[in-house]
Amino acid sequence: MADRTTNLSMPFILPSQAQKHVTHNEALQALDAVVQLTVEGEATAPPATPAEGARFIVASGAVGAWATHDGQIAAHQDAAWSFFTPKEGWLAWFTSAQKLKIFRGAAWSDLDPSDAALSTLGINTAADSYNRLAVASEASLFTHVGHGHQAKINKSAPADTATLLFQSNWTGHAEMGLAGDNDFSIKVGNGAEWLTALKIRQNGTVSLPHRPKGRAYKTDGTVSPAPDSESGFTTLDQANGGMALGSTLSNGDRTLTVPVDGLYLISCMTAYTSSSNHATGVLRNRAEILFNLWAPAVAPLTISHTQVVTLEAGDELSLRHTGSAQIYNMAGFTQLTLAML
């Protein structure tokens, strides 16, 4: 029977051995030195006034009391140095470097990421097979180590998704990134459907798929609106973002309805074949004139005006005519164009 253990080389208490407590205490000292191993660092010579229980890694070229003990663990116990030979796979916390190191290949080295590979990681919350990294915290910090810093989200194929999803009570309300293609998009959701608010294509061009805009006009050719009369529109094209024709006027025309609150660029153009001090006004809610297009007694003549106006959802736009004139109603001649800024 061997008189020492295989791994830690602690002495056995043998049959009929005198002073068994000495052997027992030696084994306890060995356990105290290498279990839950923490070392001050590596050195070639012992410190002048080592603390009781202090442990060091003896560096190559050791001198003094550490001579001939290169690579071993030196533990200061009972005012003397004891030495222990580390084995493959031992772990030690290096207090000077604030690092956990592993003994492999006859040397102490930092743990590689592969040494601590995890299939899931939950920080203050539970991770699962889908959310393999889960963090519950007031904030998460990703910072540099001297230069810049990148956070990367990678997907396998263009049809896959690589996005940031913003939720409220686990319901998604906003998403940004590469969603189903390689164009960058920002989407918003109300819990029932998702709408793309912004899309940046691969060629660098930007589109706003749900930006309210539209062009309204009539196609009845030359007409002579009665003085102090109101007219509207019969056709709406290039419409987007909920822009629509609204209420029906007394002459059968319809108003142009504003879909959402906002700042709008509004443009009105009127084509005259003749005029006698006629003015075409853009009318809001059949009561407020936003601006007028005044035509002097000169014809034919096309007049236009563009203005930025704050409008509210549900506002209805129509045209008010004063004076007398002949107007040519057709797309590209007499029309009202609206686009949200």
C-alpha positions in Angstrom: 0.0 0.0 0.0 1.3 3.5 -0.9 1.9 5.9 1.9 0.6 8.9 0.1 -2.5 9.8 -1.9 -2.3 9.9 -5.7 -3.4 13.4 -6.5 -2.5 15.7 -3.6 0.3 13.5 -2.2 -1.1 13.7 1.3 0.4 11.2 3.8 -1.7 8.2 5.0 -1.8 7.3 8.7 -0.1 3.9 8.6 -0.8 0.9 11.0 1.1 1.1 14.3 2.4 4.5 13.4 3.6 6.7 16.2 2.6 10.4 16.5 -0.3 9.9 14.1 -1.4 13.5 14.7 1.7 14.7 12.8 0.7 12.8 9.6 -2.9 13.9 10.0 -1.9 17.6 10.4 0.4 17.4 7.4 -2.5 16.2 5.3 -4.7 19.0 6.6 -2.0 21.5 5.7 -1.9 20.2 2.2 -5.6 20.5 1.8 -5.5 24.0 3.2 -2.9 25.0 0.7 -4.4 23.7 -2.6 -8.2 23.5 -2.1 -10.0 26.7 -3.3 -6.6 27.8 -4.5 -5.9 31.5 -4.4 -2.4 32.8 -5.2 -0.8 36.3 -4.9 0.9 35.9 -8.2 4.2 34.6 -9.7 7.6 35.4 -8.3 11.1 34.0 -8.3 11.8 34.8 -4.6 9.7 34.8 -1.5 8.6 38.1 0.0 10.4 39.5 3.0 7.4 39.3 5.3 4.9 36.8 4.0 1.5 36.5 5.6 0.6 33.2 7.2 -1.2 31.1 4.6 0.0 33.2 1.6 0.5 31.3 -1.6 2.5 32.0 -4.7 3.4 30.4 -8.0 7.2 29.9 -8.1 8.4 31.4 -11.4 11.3 30.0 -13.4 14.8 30.8 -12.0 13.7 30.8 -8.4 16.2 31.7 -5.7 16.6 31.6 -2.0 14.1 29.5 -0.1 12.3 28.8 -3.4 15.3 27.5 -5.3 14.8 24.3 -7.2 11.0 24.6 -6.8 10.3 26.2 -10.2 6.6 25.9 -11.3 5.4 24.7 -7.8 2.9 26.3 -5.5 4.7 27.8 -2.4 2.5 28.1 0.7 3.7 29.9 3.8 2.5 27.6 6.7 3.7 27.7 10.3 6.5 30.2 9.5 8.0 27.9 6.8 7.5 27.3 3.1 5.7 24.2 1.8 5.7 23.3 -1.9 3.0 21.5 -3.9 3.2 20.4 -7.6 0.1 21.4 -9.6 -1.5 19.0 -12.0 -3.2 19.4 -15.3 -6.5 21.1 -15.0 -6.0 22.8 -11.6 -7.6 26.2 -11.3 -6.2 29.2 -9.3 -7.5 32.7 -8.7 -4.6 35.2 -9.2 -5.4 38.2 -7.0 -2.8 40.5 -8.5 -4.2 40.0 -12.0 -7.8 39.5 -10.9 -8.0 36.5 -13.2 -8.9 32.8 -13.0 -6.2 30.7 -14.6 -5.8 27.1 -15.5 -2.7 24.9 -15.2 -2.2 23.1 -18.6 0.9 22.2 -20.6 3.1 22.8 -17.5 2.1 26.4 -17.3 -0.6 28.7 -15.9 -2.7 30.4 -18.6 -5.8 32.5 -18.9 -9.1 30.6 -19.5 -10.0 30.6 -23.2 -13.7 31.3 -24.1 -13.9 27.7 -25.1 -13.1 26.7 -21.6 -16.3 28.3 -20.3 -18.6 27.5 -23.3 -22.2 27.5 -22.2 -25.3 26.4 -24.1 -27.5 28.9 -22.2 -26.8 31.8 -19.8 -29.3 33.6 -17.7 -28.2 36.7 -15.7 -30.7 37.4 -13.0 -33.4 35.6 -15.0 -33.9 32.2 -16.7 -32.6 31.5 -20.2 -34.2 28.8 -22.4 -33.5 27.0 -25.6 -34.8 29.9 -27.8 -33.5 32.9 -25.7 -30.2 31.3 -24.9 -28.8 34.6 -23.4 -31.3 36.3 -21.0 -30.5 39.4 -18.9 -32.8 41.0 -16.3 -31.3 44.4 -15.5 -31.9 48.1 -15.4 -29.3 48.5 -18.2 -26.8 46.6 -20.2 -23.4 48.0 -21.0 -21.1 47.2 -24.0 -18.0 49.3 -23.9 -14.6 49.6 -25.6 -11.2 48.3 -24.6 -9.3 51.3 -25.9 -10.8 52.0 -29.3 -14.3 51.5 -30.8 -17.0 48.9 -30.1 -19.4 47.0 -32.4 -22.5 45.0 -31.5 -23.2 42.5 -34.3 -26.4 40.7 -35.4 -25.8 38.1 -38.1 -28.4 36.1 -40.1 -28.0 33.1 -42.3 -29.8 34.2 -45.5 -31.6 37.3 -46.9 -35.0 35.9 -46.1 -34.1 35.5 -42.5 -34.4 38.2 -39.8 -31.6 40.2 -38.0 -33.4 42.9 -36.0 -33.9 44.6 -32.7 -37.4 44.0 -31.4 -38.9 46.4 -28.8 -41.7 45.0 -26.7 -44.2 46.2 -24.0 -45.5 43.5 -21.7 -44.1 40.9 -24.3 -46.0 42.4 -27.2 -43.9 43.8 -30.0 -44.5 47.5 -30.9 -41.3 48.4 -32.9 -38.6 46.6 -34.8 -35.6 47.8 -36.7 -33.0 45.9 -38.8 -33.0 43.4 -41.7 -36.5 41.9 -41.7 -37.0 39.3 -44.4 -34.5 41.0 -46.8 -31.3 43.0 -46.8 -32.9 46.4 -46.8 -32.8 48.3 -43.5 -36.3 49.0 -42.2 -38.1 50.4 -39.1 -41.5 48.9 -38.4 -44.2 49.7 -35.9 -46.9 47.4 -34.6 -50.2 47.8 -32.7 -50.4 44.2 -31.6 -52.4 43.2 -34.7 -50.4 44.2 -37.7 -46.9 45.6 -38.6 -46.4 48.6 -40.8 -43.0 49.7 -42.3 -42.4 53.3 -41.4 -39.0 53.6 -43.1 -37.0 51.5 -45.5 -33.4 52.1 -46.7 -32.7 50.1 -49.8 -29.3 48.6 -50.7 -28.7 51.4 -53.2 -28.9 54.0 -50.4 -32.3 55.4 -51.3 -34.9 56.0 -48.6 -38.7 55.4 -48.8 -41.5 56.1 -46.3 -44.1 53.4 -47.4 -46.8 54.8 -45.1 -46.1 58.5 -45.4 -49.5 60.3 -46.0 -49.6 61.9 -49.5 -51.8 62.2 -52.5 -53.0 64.3 -55.5 -56.7 65.2 -55.9 -58.3 66.6 -59.0 -61.3 66.5 -61.4 -61.4 65.5 -65.0 -64.4 67.5 -66.4 -62.5 69.9 -68.7 -63.4 73.6 -68.9 -65.9 74.8 -66.3 -67.1 78.1 -65.0 -67.6 77.9 -61.2 -70.3 80.1 -59.8 -69.0 83.0 -57.6 -68.7 82.1 -53.9 -69.2 78.4 -54.7 -67.3 75.4 -53.4 -65.8 72.6 -55.4 -63.9 69.4 -54.6 -62.5 66.4 -56.3 -63.5 63.2 -58.1 -60.1 61.5 -58.4 -57.3 60.8 -56.0 -54.1 59.2 -57.2 -50.5 58.7 -55.9 -52.3 58.2 -52.6 -50.5 56.7 -49.6 -50.7 56.5 -45.8 -54.5 56.7 -45.5 -55.0 59.7 -47.7 -58.6 59.5 -49.0 -61.5 61.4 -50.5 -64.1 62.4 -47.9 -67.5 64.0 -47.6 -69.6 64.7 -50.7 -70.3 68.4 -51.5 -73.6 69.8 -52.9 -72.2 69.6 -56.5 -71.3 65.9 -56.1 -67.5 66.5 -55.6 -65.7 65.2 -52.6 -63.3 66.7 -50.1 -59.8 65.5 -49.5 -59.4 64.1 -46.0 -56.3 64.3 -43.8 -55.4 60.9 -42.2 -53.2 61.9 -39.3 -52.1 65.0 -37.4 -48.9 66.6 -38.7 -47.0 69.2 -40.7 -47.9 69.0 -44.3 -46.6 70.5 -47.6 -49.7 71.5 -49.5 -49.7 72.7 -53.1 -52.6 74.0 -55.2 -52.4 74.7 -58.9 -55.2 76.2 -61.0 -55.3 76.5 -64.8 -57.4 79.4 -66.2 -58.6 79.9 -69.7 -60.1 83.2 -68.7 -60.5 85.2 -65.5 -62.2 88.3 -64.1 -60.4 88.8 -60.7 -61.0 85.2 -59.8 -59.5 83.7 -56.7 -59.3 80.0 -55.8 -58.9 79.4 -52.1 -57.9 76.2 -50.3 -60.6 75.7 -47.7 -60.2 73.7 -44.5 -63.3 72.1 -43.0 -65.5 74.2 -45.4 -64.8 77.3 -43.2 -61.2 78.4 -43.0 -59.2 79.7 -46.0 -55.6 78.4 -45.8 -54.4 80.5 -48.8 -55.7 82.0 -52.1 -54.6 81.8 -55.7 -55.7 85.1 -57.3 -55.9 85.4 -61.1 -55.9 88.8 -62.7 -57.8 89.5 -66.0 -55.2 87.7 -68.0 -55.6 84.3 -69.7 -54.7 81.6 -70.4 -52.8 81.4 -67.1 -51.6 78.7 -64.6 -51.1 79.8 -61.0 -49.7 77.7 -58.2 -48.8 78.1 -54.6 -47.1 75.8 -52.1 -47.2 76.2 -48.3 -46.4 74.3 -45.1 -49.5 73.9 -43.0 -50.3 72.1 -39.7 -53.3 69.9 -40.1 -55.2 67.5 -37.9 -56.6 64.1 -38.5 -60.0 64.4 -40.1 -59.5 67.8 -41.6 -61.3 68.1 -45.0 -59.9 70.2 -47.8 -61.8 71.7 -50.7 -61.7 74.7 -53.0 -63.6 78.1 -52.6 -64.2 80.2 -55.8 -64.7 84.0 -55.8 -65.1 86.2 -58.9 -65.7 84.7 -62.3 -63.4 82.5 -64.5 -63.1 79.6 -66.7 -61.0 76.8 -65.2 -59.6 73.8 -66.9 -60.0 70.8 -64.6 -57.6 68.0 -65.4 -54.6 66.2 -63.8 -51.5 68.4 -64.2 -53.7 71.5 -64.6 -56.0 72.1 -61.7 -55.1 69.9 -58.7 -54.4 69.8 -55.0 -51.4 67.9 -53.7 -50.7 67.1 -50.1 -47.7 65.4 -48.5 -46.8 65.0 -44.8 -43.3 66.2 -43.9 
